[in-house]
Amino acid sequence: MDEGVKVLNDKGMTTAEYAIGTLAAAGLATVLLVLLKGDWVMALLQGLLQKAFTAGT
């Protein structure tokens, strides 16, 4: 390939970048799903909501 050729219209992501981005998003979603399914997260959310609803009393 000629080193002197410049690509003027190189906007957006390539297929490989889309694949890496999709894998990263799926990995993050998996981590969040595992965390949110834990019992300690449910207890934390319940405690937070209970404090929020009883703050004025």
PDB file of N, CA, C and O in Angstrom:
ATOM      1  N   MET A   1       0.850  -1.180   0.000  1.00  0.00           N
ATOM      2  CA  MET A   1       0.000   0.000   0.000  1.00  0.00           C
ATOM      3  C   MET A   1       0.889   1.234   0.000  1.00  0.00           C
ATOM      4  O   MET A   1       1.934   1.247   0.650  1.00  0.00           O
ATOM      5  N   ASP A   2       0.490   2.248  -0.709  1.00  0.00           N
ATOM      6  CA  ASP A   2       1.259   3.480  -0.823  1.00  0.00           C
ATOM      7  C   ASP A   2       1.157   4.275   0.478  1.00  0.00           C
ATOM      8  O   ASP A   2       0.052   4.598   0.916  1.00  0.00           O
ATOM      9  N   GLU A   3       2.285   4.593   1.097  1.00  0.00           N
ATOM     10  CA  GLU A   3       2.317   5.327   2.361  1.00  0.00           C
ATOM     11  C   GLU A   3       1.877   6.774   2.196  1.00  0.00           C
ATOM     12  O   GLU A   3       1.479   7.407   3.174  1.00  0.00           O
ATOM     13  N   GLY A   4       1.940   7.314   0.981  1.00  0.00           N
ATOM     14  CA  GLY A   4       1.613   8.703   0.751  1.00  0.00           C
ATOM     15  C   GLY A   4       0.131   8.973   0.546  1.00  0.00           C
ATOM     16  O   GLY A   4      -0.267  10.134   0.460  1.00  0.00           O
ATOM     17  N   VAL A   5      -0.694   7.945   0.466  1.00  0.00           N
ATOM     18  CA  VAL A   5      -2.122   8.112   0.218  1.00  0.00           C
ATOM     19  C   VAL A   5      -2.814   8.427   1.541  1.00  0.00           C
ATOM     20  O   VAL A   5      -2.636   7.717   2.531  1.00  0.00           O
ATOM     21  N   LYS A   6      -3.607   9.501   1.546  1.00  0.00           N
ATOM     22  CA  LYS A   6      -4.356   9.884   2.742  1.00  0.00           C
ATOM     23  C   LYS A   6      -5.833   9.560   2.521  1.00  0.00           C
ATOM     24  O   LYS A   6      -6.371   9.768   1.433  1.00  0.00           O
ATOM     25  N   VAL A   7      -6.467   9.058   3.549  1.00  0.00           N
ATOM     26  CA  VAL A   7      -7.903   8.791   3.495  1.00  0.00           C
ATOM     27  C   VAL A   7      -8.600  10.025   4.037  1.00  0.00           C
ATOM     28  O   VAL A   7      -8.422  10.380   5.202  1.00  0.00           O
ATOM     29  N   LEU A   8      -9.388  10.680   3.206  1.00  0.00           N
ATOM     30  CA  LEU A   8     -10.027  11.928   3.608  1.00  0.00           C
ATOM     31  C   LEU A   8     -11.369  11.709   4.286  1.00  0.00           C
ATOM     32  O   LEU A   8     -11.776  12.524   5.114  1.00  0.00           O
ATOM     33  N   ASN A   9     -12.056  10.647   3.962  1.00  0.00           N
ATOM     34  CA  ASN A   9     -13.380  10.402   4.509  1.00  0.00           C
ATOM     35  C   ASN A   9     -13.343   9.153   5.383  1.00  0.00           C
ATOM     36  O   ASN A   9     -13.917   8.123   5.029  1.00  0.00           O
ATOM     37  N   ASP A  10     -12.671   9.246   6.514  1.00  0.00           N
ATOM     38  CA  ASP A  10     -12.526   8.105   7.425  1.00  0.00           C
ATOM     39  C   ASP A  10     -13.339   8.363   8.691  1.00  0.00           C
ATOM     40  O   ASP A  10     -12.785   8.528   9.778  1.00  0.00           O
ATOM     41  N   LYS A  11     -14.660   8.395   8.532  1.00  0.00           N
ATOM     42  CA  LYS A  11     -15.547   8.677   9.660  1.00  0.00           C
ATOM     43  C   LYS A  11     -16.206   7.385  10.120  1.00  0.00           C
ATOM     44  O   LYS A  11     -16.448   6.481   9.321  1.00  0.00           O
ATOM     45  N   GLY A  12     -16.496   7.306  11.421  1.00  0.00           N
ATOM     46  CA  GLY A  12     -17.196   6.156  11.956  1.00  0.00           C
ATOM     47  C   GLY A  12     -16.267   5.033  12.364  1.00  0.00           C
ATOM     48  O   GLY A  12     -15.045   5.136  12.266  1.00  0.00           O
ATOM     49  N   MET A  13     -16.875   3.972  12.817  1.00  0.00           N
ATOM     50  CA  MET A  13     -16.113   2.826  13.286  1.00  0.00           C
ATOM     51  C   MET A  13     -16.083   1.733  12.231  1.00  0.00           C
ATOM     52  O   MET A  13     -16.974   1.632  11.388  1.00  0.00           O
ATOM     53  N   THR A  14     -15.051   0.930  12.296  1.00  0.00           N
ATOM     54  CA  THR A  14     -14.955  -0.217  11.407  1.00  0.00           C
ATOM     55  C   THR A  14     -15.657  -1.405  12.047  1.00  0.00           C
ATOM     56  O   THR A  14     -16.087  -1.335  13.198  1.00  0.00           O
ATOM     57  N   THR A  15     -15.770  -2.473  11.312  1.00  0.00           N
ATOM     58  CA  THR A  15     -16.443  -3.666  11.822  1.00  0.00           C
ATOM     59  C   THR A  15     -15.754  -4.207  13.059  1.00  0.00           C
ATOM     60  O   THR A  15     -16.425  -4.634  13.999  1.00  0.00           O
ATOM     61  N   ALA A  16     -14.431  -4.199  13.080  1.00  0.00           N
ATOM     62  CA  ALA A  16     -13.698  -4.696  14.248  1.00  0.00           C
ATOM     63  C   ALA A  16     -13.975  -3.830  15.478  1.00  0.00           C
ATOM     64  O   ALA A  16     -14.104  -4.348  16.588  1.00  0.00           O
ATOM     65  N   GLU A  17     -14.066  -2.523  15.284  1.00  0.00           N
ATOM     66  CA  GLU A  17     -14.363  -1.631  16.408  1.00  0.00           C
ATOM     67  C   GLU A  17     -15.781  -1.860  16.931  1.00  0.00           C
ATOM     68  O   GLU A  17     -16.016  -1.818  18.138  1.00  0.00           O
ATOM     69  N   TYR A  18     -16.719  -2.100  16.023  1.00  0.00           N
ATOM     70  CA  TYR A  18     -18.079  -2.423  16.449  1.00  0.00           C
ATOM     71  C   TYR A  18     -18.093  -3.727  17.253  1.00  0.00           C
ATOM     72  O   TYR A  18     -18.794  -3.828  18.260  1.00  0.00           O
ATOM     73  N   ALA A  19     -17.337  -4.703  16.819  1.00  0.00           N
ATOM     74  CA  ALA A  19     -17.300  -5.985  17.519  1.00  0.00           C
ATOM     75  C   ALA A  19     -16.723  -5.820  18.921  1.00  0.00           C
ATOM     76  O   ALA A  19     -17.266  -6.371  19.878  1.00  0.00           O
ATOM     77  N   ILE A  20     -15.637  -5.074  19.055  1.00  0.00           N
ATOM     78  CA  ILE A  20     -15.034  -4.849  20.369  1.00  0.00           C
ATOM     79  C   ILE A  20     -15.989  -4.062  21.259  1.00  0.00           C
ATOM     80  O   ILE A  20     -16.132  -4.373  22.442  1.00  0.00           O
ATOM     81  N   GLY A  21     -16.638  -3.051  20.703  1.00  0.00           N
ATOM     82  CA  GLY A  21     -17.603  -2.270  21.473  1.00  0.00           C
ATOM     83  C   GLY A  21     -18.786  -3.105  21.933  1.00  0.00           C
ATOM     84  O   GLY A  21     -19.266  -2.948  23.056  1.00  0.00           O
ATOM     85  N   THR A  22     -19.251  -3.981  21.073  1.00  0.00           N
ATOM     86  CA  THR A  22     -20.372  -4.860  21.434  1.00  0.00           C
ATOM     87  C   THR A  22     -19.965  -5.837  22.531  1.00  0.00           C
ATOM     88  O   THR A  22     -20.730  -6.071  23.467  1.00  0.00           O
ATOM     89  N   LEU A  23     -18.774  -6.406  22.426  1.00  0.00           N
ATOM     90  CA  LEU A  23     -18.290  -7.315  23.469  1.00  0.00           C
ATOM     91  C   LEU A  23     -18.117  -6.592  24.802  1.00  0.00           C
ATOM     92  O   LEU A  23     -18.445  -7.141  25.854  1.00  0.00           O
ATOM     93  N   ALA A  24     -17.608  -5.374  24.762  1.00  0.00           N
ATOM     94  CA  ALA A  24     -17.436  -4.606  26.000  1.00  0.00           C
ATOM     95  C   ALA A  24     -18.788  -4.299  26.637  1.00  0.00           C
ATOM     96  O   ALA A  24     -18.930  -4.405  27.855  1.00  0.00           O
ATOM     97  N   ALA A  25     -19.773  -3.923  25.841  1.00  0.00           N
ATOM     98  CA  ALA A  25     -21.109  -3.631  26.365  1.00  0.00           C
ATOM     99  C   ALA A  25     -21.752  -4.887  26.950  1.00  0.00           C
ATOM    100  O   ALA A  25     -22.388  -4.827  28.002  1.00  0.00           O
ATOM    101  N   ALA A  26     -21.589  -6.019  26.276  1.00  0.00           N
ATOM    102  CA  ALA A  26     -22.150  -7.272  26.787  1.00  0.00           C
ATOM    103  C   ALA A  26     -21.461  -7.680  28.083  1.00  0.00           C
ATOM    104  O   ALA A  26     -22.114  -8.176  29.000  1.00  0.00           O
ATOM    105  N   GLY A  27     -20.164  -7.478  28.167  1.00  0.00           N
ATOM    106  CA  GLY A  27     -19.440  -7.796  29.399  1.00  0.00           C
ATOM    107  C   GLY A  27     -19.888  -6.932  30.554  1.00  0.00           C
ATOM    108  O   GLY A  27     -20.075  -7.432  31.664  1.00  0.00           O
ATOM    109  N   LEU A  28     -20.064  -5.645  30.315  1.00  0.00           N
ATOM    110  CA  LEU A  28     -20.533  -4.741  31.357  1.00  0.00           C
ATOM    111  C   LEU A  28     -21.944  -5.109  31.794  1.00  0.00           C
ATOM    112  O   LEU A  28     -22.250  -5.092  32.986  1.00  0.00           O
ATOM    113  N   ALA A  29     -22.800  -5.438  30.842  1.00  0.00           N
ATOM    114  CA  ALA A  29     -24.167  -5.838  31.176  1.00  0.00           C
ATOM    115  C   ALA A  29     -24.176  -7.109  32.017  1.00  0.00           C
ATOM    116  O   ALA A  29     -24.992  -7.247  32.928  1.00  0.00           O
ATOM    117  N   THR A  30     -23.276  -8.032  31.717  1.00  0.00           N
ATOM    118  CA  THR A  30     -23.188  -9.269  32.497  1.00  0.00           C
ATOM    119  C   THR A  30     -22.752  -8.990  33.924  1.00  0.00           C
ATOM    120  O   THR A  30     -23.313  -9.541  34.871  1.00  0.00           O
ATOM    121  N   VAL A  31     -21.758  -8.141  34.075  1.00  0.00           N
ATOM    122  CA  VAL A  31     -21.284  -7.789  35.424  1.00  0.00           C
ATOM    123  C   VAL A  31     -22.393  -7.111  36.217  1.00  0.00           C
ATOM    124  O   VAL A  31     -22.604  -7.434  37.386  1.00  0.00           O
ATOM    125  N   LEU A  32     -23.107  -6.170  35.589  1.00  0.00           N
ATOM    126  CA  LEU A  32     -24.205  -5.496  36.284  1.00  0.00           C
ATOM    127  C   LEU A  32     -25.320  -6.459  36.648  1.00  0.00           C
ATOM    128  O   LEU A  32     -25.900  -6.355  37.729  1.00  0.00           O
ATOM    129  N   LEU A  33     -25.624  -7.383  35.771  1.00  0.00           N
ATOM    130  CA  LEU A  33     -26.668  -8.369  36.052  1.00  0.00           C
ATOM    131  C   LEU A  33     -26.287  -9.248  37.235  1.00  0.00           C
ATOM    132  O   LEU A  33     -27.121  -9.518  38.100  1.00  0.00           O
ATOM    133  N   VAL A  34     -25.042  -9.693  37.282  1.00  0.00           N
ATOM    134  CA  VAL A  34     -24.581 -10.527  38.395  1.00  0.00           C
ATOM    135  C   VAL A  34     -24.643  -9.740  39.698  1.00  0.00           C
ATOM    136  O   VAL A  34     -25.069 -10.267  40.725  1.00  0.00           O
ATOM    137  N   LEU A  35     -24.218  -8.482  39.659  1.00  0.00           N
ATOM    138  CA  LEU A  35     -24.247  -7.660  40.872  1.00  0.00           C
ATOM    139  C   LEU A  35     -25.666  -7.404  41.353  1.00  0.00           C
ATOM    140  O   LEU A  35     -25.944  -7.475  42.550  1.00  0.00           O
ATOM    141  N   LEU A  36     -26.560  -7.109  40.426  1.00  0.00           N
ATOM    142  CA  LEU A  36     -27.925  -6.775  40.819  1.00  0.00           C
ATOM    143  C   LEU A  36     -28.724  -7.981  41.275  1.00  0.00           C
ATOM    144  O   LEU A  36     -29.736  -7.820  41.958  1.00  0.00           O
ATOM    145  N   LYS A  37     -28.299  -9.180  40.917  1.00  0.00           N
ATOM    146  CA  LYS A  37     -29.003 -10.382  41.365  1.00  0.00           C
ATOM    147  C   LYS A  37     -28.589 -10.798  42.773  1.00  0.00           C
ATOM    148  O   LYS A  37     -29.212 -11.680  43.363  1.00  0.00           O
ATOM    149  N   GLY A  38     -27.553 -10.180  43.312  1.00  0.00           N
ATOM    150  CA  GLY A  38     -27.066 -10.552  44.637  1.00  0.00           C
ATOM    151  C   GLY A  38     -28.020 -10.122  45.744  1.00  0.00           C
ATOM    152  O   GLY A  38     -28.716  -9.115  45.622  1.00  0.00           O
ATOM    153  N   ASP A  39     -28.043 -10.893  46.819  1.00  0.00           N
ATOM    154  CA  ASP A  39     -28.919 -10.589  47.952  1.00  0.00           C
ATOM    155  C   ASP A  39     -28.519  -9.292  48.640  1.00  0.00           C
ATOM    156  O   ASP A  39     -29.384  -8.552  49.110  1.00  0.00           O
ATOM    157  N   TRP A  40     -27.227  -9.005  48.707  1.00  0.00           N
ATOM    158  CA  TRP A  40     -26.788  -7.798  49.398  1.00  0.00           C
ATOM    159  C   TRP A  40     -27.228  -6.537  48.658  1.00  0.00           C
ATOM    160  O   TRP A  40     -27.460  -5.503  49.284  1.00  0.00           O
ATOM    161  N   VAL A  41     -27.342  -6.614  47.346  1.00  0.00           N
ATOM    162  CA  VAL A  41     -27.807  -5.454  46.568  1.00  0.00           C
ATOM    163  C   VAL A  41     -29.286  -5.221  46.847  1.00  0.00           C
ATOM    164  O   VAL A  41     -29.720  -4.080  47.003  1.00  0.00           O
ATOM    165  N   MET A  42     -30.052  -6.294  46.910  1.00  0.00           N
ATOM    166  CA  MET A  42     -31.481  -6.158  47.206  1.00  0.00           C
ATOM    167  C   MET A  42     -31.681  -5.567  48.593  1.00  0.00           C
ATOM    168  O   MET A  42     -32.538  -4.704  48.780  1.00  0.00           O
ATOM    169  N   ALA A  43     -30.899  -6.020  49.566  1.00  0.00           N
ATOM    170  CA  ALA A  43     -31.003  -5.482  50.928  1.00  0.00           C
ATOM    171  C   ALA A  43     -30.610  -4.010  50.954  1.00  0.00           C
ATOM    172  O   ALA A  43     -31.239  -3.206  51.642  1.00  0.00           O
ATOM    173  N   LEU A  44     -29.578  -3.663  50.209  1.00  0.00           N
ATOM    174  CA  LEU A  44     -29.136  -2.270  50.135  1.00  0.00           C
ATOM    175  C   LEU A  44     -30.218  -1.385  49.523  1.00  0.00           C
ATOM    176  O   LEU A  44     -30.503  -0.306  50.044  1.00  0.00           O
ATOM    177  N   LEU A  45     -30.820  -1.829  48.428  1.00  0.00           N
ATOM    178  CA  LEU A  45     -31.881  -1.056  47.778  1.00  0.00           C
ATOM    179  C   LEU A  45     -33.122  -0.942  48.661  1.00  0.00           C
ATOM    180  O   LEU A  45     -33.754   0.113  48.713  1.00  0.00           O
ATOM    181  N   GLN A  46     -33.468  -2.019  49.350  1.00  0.00           N
ATOM    182  CA  GLN A  46     -34.628  -1.968  50.242  1.00  0.00           C
ATOM    183  C   GLN A  46     -34.387  -0.998  51.384  1.00  0.00           C
ATOM    184  O   GLN A  46     -35.279  -0.234  51.751  1.00  0.00           O
ATOM    185  N   GLY A  47     -33.189  -1.023  51.948  1.00  0.00           N
ATOM    186  CA  GLY A  47     -32.858  -0.090  53.020  1.00  0.00           C
ATOM    187  C   GLY A  47     -32.875   1.353  52.550  1.00  0.00           C
ATOM    188  O   GLY A  47     -33.344   2.240  53.263  1.00  0.00           O
ATOM    189  N   LEU A  48     -32.367   1.585  51.358  1.00  0.00           N
ATOM    190  CA  LEU A  48     -32.357   2.926  50.799  1.00  0.00           C
ATOM    191  C   LEU A  48     -33.776   3.437  50.558  1.00  0.00           C
ATOM    192  O   LEU A  48     -34.093   4.580  50.888  1.00  0.00           O
ATOM    193  N   LEU A  49     -34.626   2.590  49.982  1.00  0.00           N
ATOM    194  CA  LEU A  49     -36.008   2.993  49.744  1.00  0.00           C
ATOM    195  C   LEU A  49     -36.768   3.208  51.046  1.00  0.00           C
ATOM    196  O   LEU A  49     -37.581   4.126  51.150  1.00  0.00           O
ATOM    197  N   GLN A  50     -36.508   2.374  52.024  1.00  0.00           N
ATOM    198  CA  GLN A  50     -37.177   2.523  53.317  1.00  0.00           C
ATOM    199  C   GLN A  50     -36.783   3.848  53.968  1.00  0.00           C
ATOM    200  O   GLN A  50     -37.634   4.534  54.533  1.00  0.00           O
ATOM    201  N   LYS A  51     -35.512   4.210  53.894  1.00  0.00           N
ATOM    202  CA  LYS A  51     -35.070   5.497  54.445  1.00  0.00           C
ATOM    203  C   LYS A  51     -35.684   6.659  53.675  1.00  0.00           C
ATOM    204  O   LYS A  51     -36.047   7.676  54.267  1.00  0.00           O
ATOM    205  N   ALA A  52     -35.801   6.515  52.364  1.00  0.00           N
ATOM    206  CA  ALA A  52     -36.355   7.591  51.546  1.00  0.00           C
ATOM    207  C   ALA A  52     -37.822   7.831  51.855  1.00  0.00           C
ATOM    208  O   ALA A  52     -38.271   8.976  51.900  1.00  0.00           O
ATOM    209  N   PHE A  53     -38.573   6.752  52.068  1.00  0.00           N
ATOM    210  CA  PHE A  53     -40.008   6.908  52.317  1.00  0.00           C
ATOM    211  C   PHE A  53     -40.335   7.271  53.760  1.00  0.00           C
ATOM    212  O   PHE A  53     -41.436   7.746  54.042  1.00  0.00           O
ATOM    213  N   THR A  54     -39.401   7.055  54.669  1.00  0.00           N
ATOM    214  CA  THR A  54     -39.653   7.388  56.077  1.00  0.00           C
ATOM    215  C   THR A  54     -38.826   8.587  56.531  1.00  0.00           C
ATOM    216  O   THR A  54     -38.708   8.823  57.733  1.00  0.00           O
ATOM    217  N   ALA A  55     -38.255   9.346  55.606  1.00  0.00           N
ATOM    218  CA  ALA A  55     -37.402  10.479  55.968  1.00  0.00           C
ATOM    219  C   ALA A  55     -38.198  11.612  56.615  1.00  0.00           C
ATOM    220  O   ALA A  55     -37.669  12.306  57.484  1.00  0.00           O
ATOM    221  N   GLY A  56     -39.421  11.813  56.225  1.00  0.00           N
ATOM    222  CA  GLY A  56     -40.212  12.933  56.759  1.00  0.00           C
ATOM    223  C   GLY A  56     -40.930  12.626  58.054  1.00  0.00           C
ATOM    224  O   GLY A  56     -41.502  13.530  58.663  1.00  0.00           O
ATOM    225  N   THR A  57     -40.920  11.388  58.490  1.00  0.00           N
ATOM    226  CA  THR A  57     -41.681  11.034  59.693  1.00  0.00           C
ATOM    227  C   THR A  57     -40.817  10.989  60.912  1.00  0.00           C
ATOM    228  O   THR A  57     -41.307  10.706  62.005  1.00  0.00           O
TER     229      THR A  57
END
